[in-house]
């Protein structure tokens, strides 16, 4: 049983269908899940301890931010083993987690093969992507510096992550002034296709940023396969690599859904 979208993505990719007791409601929501059709075949849960006690799986995959530590003893007493799915800092973390979880649920061979295939696909991408200055940006101004899987994937593609190059680490807002002083060769826009509250998208609506977006090639990051940092990252990386090449070939043309409304 998995209790959140990120754990769902992992479970659905490595488990045999007969092993799956339940997946989270998030995975069945097509607006945020890339596996909604597949997930619809299983009972849904809200991700709480009550759901686990009701479904009584042998193993529960929970996200590392879930408060499973509080309920670990209780669930163990009911014969339920809680396996946290750690938040990845890089691509190697994603590969390692897939292999370990697969082994834990008796699917070591399948997990190893899946990870090996994803690793090979990621390695094949760098050859065709020019070493451009890239800036990953969300409507709130949030970005990703060193020590994040975003930085790691961009580097593996052969792109230069401006946020990391300017010494920023982790997940944080990137100053608009920095973008003006050192603009990227290409913007990578995450979640810009989603309608945002006005307070959350003020950064994206700033006139200076709008001007830069109008003058700079931009690529829409596939948001539904970007937020968890698991093996699905390779699909997002392939889409980004292809779109970057197209965007540079046709300057100042938005690829994907464009800027936030």
KOLDRENKOL-522335 format. One record per residue (C-alpha): residue number from 1; residue in one letter; x, y, z. Coordinates in nm, 2 decimals. Example, Ala and Ser with C-alpha at 12.3 -4.5 7.8 and 13.67 -1.06 7.14 Angstrom:
2
   seq   type       px       py       pz
     1      A     1.23    -0.45     0.78
     2      S     1.37    -0.11     0.71
end
This chain:
261
   seq   type       px       py       pz
     1      X     0.00     0.00     0.00
     2      X     0.12     0.35    -0.08
     3      X     0.00     0.66     0.09
     4      X     0.10     0.96    -0.13
     5      X     0.16     1.03    -0.50
     6      X     0.54     0.99    -0.49
     7      X     0.51     0.65    -0.32
     8      X     0.23     0.56    -0.56
     9      X     0.45     0.62    -0.86
    10      X     0.72     0.39    -0.72
    11      X     0.48     0.12    -0.61
    12      X     0.29     0.11    -0.94
    13      X     0.61     0.09    -1.14
    14      X     0.77    -0.20    -0.96
    15      X     0.50    -0.41    -0.78
    16      X     0.30    -0.69    -0.93
    17      X    -0.07    -0.59    -0.96
    18      X    -0.17    -0.86    -0.72
    19      X     0.06    -0.71    -0.45
    20      X    -0.11    -0.37    -0.45
    21      X    -0.37    -0.33    -0.17
    22      X    -0.44     0.05    -0.22
    23      X    -0.29     0.37    -0.36
    24      X    -0.35     0.73    -0.26
    25      X    -0.63     0.94    -0.40
    26      X    -0.37     1.18    -0.54
    27      X    -0.25     0.91    -0.79
    28      X    -0.61     0.88    -0.93
    29      X    -0.63     1.26    -1.00
    30      X    -0.54     1.31    -1.36
    31      X    -0.46     1.68    -1.30
    32      X    -0.16     1.59    -1.09
    33      X    -0.09     1.22    -1.16
    34      X     0.07     1.08    -1.47
    35      X    -0.06     0.73    -1.38
    36      X    -0.42     0.81    -1.30
    37      X    -0.56     0.55    -1.54
    38      X    -0.34     0.28    -1.39
    39      X    -0.41     0.38    -1.03
    40      X    -0.79     0.38    -1.09
    41      X    -0.77     0.00    -1.08
    42      X    -0.70     0.00    -0.70
    43      X    -0.89     0.12    -0.39
    44      X    -0.79     0.47    -0.29
    45      X    -0.68     0.59     0.05
    46      X    -0.64     0.93     0.21
    47      X    -0.29     0.86     0.34
    48      X    -0.38     0.84     0.71
    49      X    -0.30     0.59     0.98
    50      X    -0.67     0.50     0.99
    51      X    -0.65     0.39     0.62
    52      X    -0.35     0.17     0.70
    53      X    -0.53     0.01     1.00
    54      X    -0.84    -0.05     0.78
    55      X    -0.65    -0.19     0.48
    56      X    -0.39    -0.39     0.68
    57      X    -0.12    -0.42     0.42
    58      X     0.20    -0.61     0.51
    59      X     0.41    -0.31     0.39
    60      X     0.31     0.06     0.37
    61      X     0.52     0.29     0.16
    62      X     0.50     0.64     0.31
    63      X     0.67     0.96     0.21
    64      X     0.96     1.06     0.44
    65      X     0.77     1.37     0.54
    66      X     0.47     1.16     0.67
    67      X     0.45     1.13     1.04
    68      X     0.50     0.76     1.03
    69      X     0.74     0.77     1.32
    70      X     0.46     0.85     1.56
    71      X     0.26     0.55     1.45
    72      X     0.55     0.31     1.38
    73      X     0.50     0.10     1.70
    74      X     0.12     0.10     1.66
    75      X     0.14    -0.02     1.30
    76      X     0.41    -0.27     1.38
    77      X     0.18    -0.41     1.65
    78      X    -0.08    -0.47     1.38
    79      X     0.17    -0.64     1.15
    80      X     0.22    -0.34     0.92
    81      X     0.58    -0.25     0.83
    82      X     0.62     0.12     0.75
    83      X     0.88     0.19     0.48
    84      X     0.96     0.56     0.43
    85      X     1.04     0.67     0.07
    86      X     1.31     0.93     0.11
    87      X     1.30     1.26    -0.07
    88      X     1.58     1.24    -0.33
    89      X     1.86     1.49    -0.36
    90      X     1.99     1.36    -0.69
    91      X     1.93     1.10    -0.97
    92      X     2.14     0.84    -0.79
    93      X     1.91     0.87    -0.49
    94      X     1.61     0.79    -0.72
    95      X     1.78     0.48    -0.86
    96      X     1.89     0.36    -0.52
    97      X     1.55     0.40    -0.36
    98      X     1.38     0.21    -0.65
    99      X     1.63    -0.08    -0.61
   100      X     1.59    -0.10    -0.23
   101      X     1.21    -0.08    -0.23
   102      X     1.18    -0.33    -0.50
   103      X     1.40    -0.57    -0.31
   104      X     1.19    -0.51     0.01
   105      X     0.87    -0.62    -0.16
   106      X     1.02    -0.92    -0.33
   107      X     1.07    -0.76    -0.67
   108      X     1.45    -0.71    -0.67
   109      X     1.51    -0.84    -1.03
   110      X     1.23    -0.62    -1.17
   111      X     1.35    -0.31    -0.98
   112      X     1.71    -0.36    -1.09
   113      X     1.60    -0.39    -1.45
   114      X     1.38    -0.08    -1.43
   115      X     1.66     0.12    -1.27
   116      X     1.91     0.01    -1.52
   117      X     1.69     0.10    -1.81
   118      X     1.62     0.45    -1.66
   119      X     1.99     0.50    -1.59
   120      X     2.08     0.41    -1.95
   121      X     1.82     0.65    -2.09
   122      X     1.95     0.94    -1.87
   123      X     2.31     0.88    -1.98
   124      X     2.20     0.89    -2.35
   125      X     2.06     1.25    -2.32
   126      X     2.37     1.46    -2.26
   127      X     2.51     1.42    -2.61
   128      X     2.24     1.62    -2.79
   129      X     2.19     1.92    -2.55
   130      X     2.40     2.24    -2.58
   131      X     2.57     2.37    -2.27
   132      X     2.32     2.66    -2.22
   133      X     2.26     2.87    -1.91
   134      X     1.93     2.74    -1.78
   135      X     1.70     2.87    -1.51
   136      X     1.43     2.65    -1.36
   137      X     1.15     2.88    -1.23
   138      X     0.81     2.84    -1.07
   139      X     0.54     3.11    -1.07
   140      X     0.62     3.20    -0.71
   141      X     0.99     3.27    -0.80
   142      X     1.10     2.94    -0.65
   143      X     1.39     2.76    -0.80
   144      X     1.64     2.48    -0.72
   145      X     2.01     2.52    -0.65
   146      X     2.29     2.28    -0.55
   147      X     2.19     1.97    -0.36
   148      X     1.86     1.92    -0.54
   149      X     1.76     1.66    -0.80
   150      X     1.67     1.95    -1.04
   151      X     2.03     2.07    -1.03
   152      X     2.16     1.72    -1.08
   153      X     1.94     1.64    -1.37
   154      X     2.01     1.97    -1.55
   155      X     2.38     1.91    -1.50
   156      X     2.35     1.55    -1.64
   157      X     2.17     1.70    -1.95
   158      X     2.47     1.92    -2.01
   159      X     2.29     2.24    -1.91
   160      X     2.43     2.50    -1.67
   161      X     2.20     2.56    -1.38
   162      X     2.23     2.94    -1.31
   163      X     2.09     2.91    -0.96
   164      X     2.37     2.66    -0.86
   165      X     2.64     2.86    -1.04
   166      X     2.55     3.17    -0.84
   167      X     2.60     2.97    -0.52
   168      X     2.24     2.90    -0.42
   169      X     2.17     2.57    -0.26
   170      X     1.84     2.38    -0.19
   171      X     1.49     2.50    -0.27
   172      X     1.43     2.87    -0.24
   173      X     1.32     3.18    -0.43
   174      X     1.56     3.32    -0.68
   175      X     1.60     3.70    -0.68
   176      X     1.45     3.87    -0.99
   177      X     1.74     4.12    -0.98
   178      X     1.98     3.83    -1.04
   179      X     1.78     3.72    -1.34
   180      X     1.79     4.07    -1.49
   181      X     2.17     4.10    -1.43
   182      X     2.25     3.75    -1.56
   183      X     1.96     3.63    -1.77
   184      X     1.95     3.26    -1.88
   185      X     1.98     3.13    -2.24
   186      X     1.66     2.94    -2.17
   187      X     1.39     2.94    -1.91
   188      X     1.26     2.61    -1.77
   189      X     0.91     2.69    -1.64
   190      X     0.76     2.45    -1.39
   191      X     0.38     2.46    -1.30
   192      X     0.33     2.77    -1.51
   193      X     0.05     2.58    -1.69
   194      X    -0.15     2.56    -1.37
   195      X    -0.38     2.84    -1.26
   196      X    -0.22     3.00    -0.96
   197      X    -0.37     3.23    -0.68
   198      X    -0.28     3.59    -0.74
   199      X    -0.06     3.60    -0.42
   200      X     0.13     3.29    -0.53
   201      X     0.20     3.42    -0.89
   202      X     0.30     3.79    -0.83
   203      X     0.66     3.70    -0.92
   204      X     0.55     3.55    -1.25
   205      X     0.34     3.86    -1.34
   206      X     0.62     4.11    -1.27
   207      X     0.68     4.33    -1.58
   208      X     1.05     4.27    -1.58
   209      X     1.01     3.90    -1.58
   210      X     0.74     3.91    -1.84
   211      X     0.97     4.11    -2.06
   212      X     1.25     3.86    -2.02
   213      X     1.02     3.57    -2.09
   214      X     0.91     3.75    -2.41
   215      X     1.27     3.78    -2.52
   216      X     1.41     3.44    -2.42
   217      X     1.34     3.08    -2.53
   218      X     1.14     2.90    -2.27
   219      X     1.05     2.53    -2.21
   220      X     0.75     2.40    -2.01
   221      X     0.88     2.14    -1.76
   222      X     0.64     1.84    -1.75
   223      X     0.51     1.92    -1.40
   224      X     0.33     1.59    -1.33
   225      X     0.65     1.39    -1.36
   226      X     0.88     1.64    -1.20
   227      X     0.77     1.70    -0.84
   228      X     0.87     1.37    -0.68
   229      X     1.22     1.31    -0.82
   230      X     1.18     0.94    -0.88
   231      X     1.25     0.72    -1.18
   232      X     0.99     0.92    -1.37
   233      X     1.24     1.20    -1.38
   234      X     1.40     1.04    -1.69
   235      X     1.08     1.10    -1.89
   236      X     1.08     1.46    -1.79
   237      X     1.45     1.49    -1.87
   238      X     1.39     1.35    -2.22
   239      X     1.10     1.60    -2.28
   240      X     1.32     1.89    -2.15
   241      X     1.61     1.79    -2.37
   242      X     1.40     1.77    -2.68
   243      X     1.22     2.10    -2.61
   244      X     1.54     2.28    -2.53
   245      X     1.69     2.19    -2.87
   246      X     1.36     2.30    -3.04
   247      X     1.34     2.62    -2.84
   248      X     1.69     2.73    -2.94
   249      X     1.63     2.64    -3.30
   250      X     1.33     2.87    -3.30
   251      X     1.42     3.15    -3.06
   252      X     1.16     3.32    -2.84
   253      X     0.90     3.06    -2.91
   254      X     0.73     2.91    -2.61
   255      X     0.74     2.54    -2.59
   256      X     0.45     2.38    -2.40
   257      X     0.18     2.58    -2.22
   258      X     0.37     2.90    -2.18
   259      X     0.37     3.16    -1.90
   260      X     0.13     3.18    -1.61
   261      X    -0.21     3.34    -1.65
end
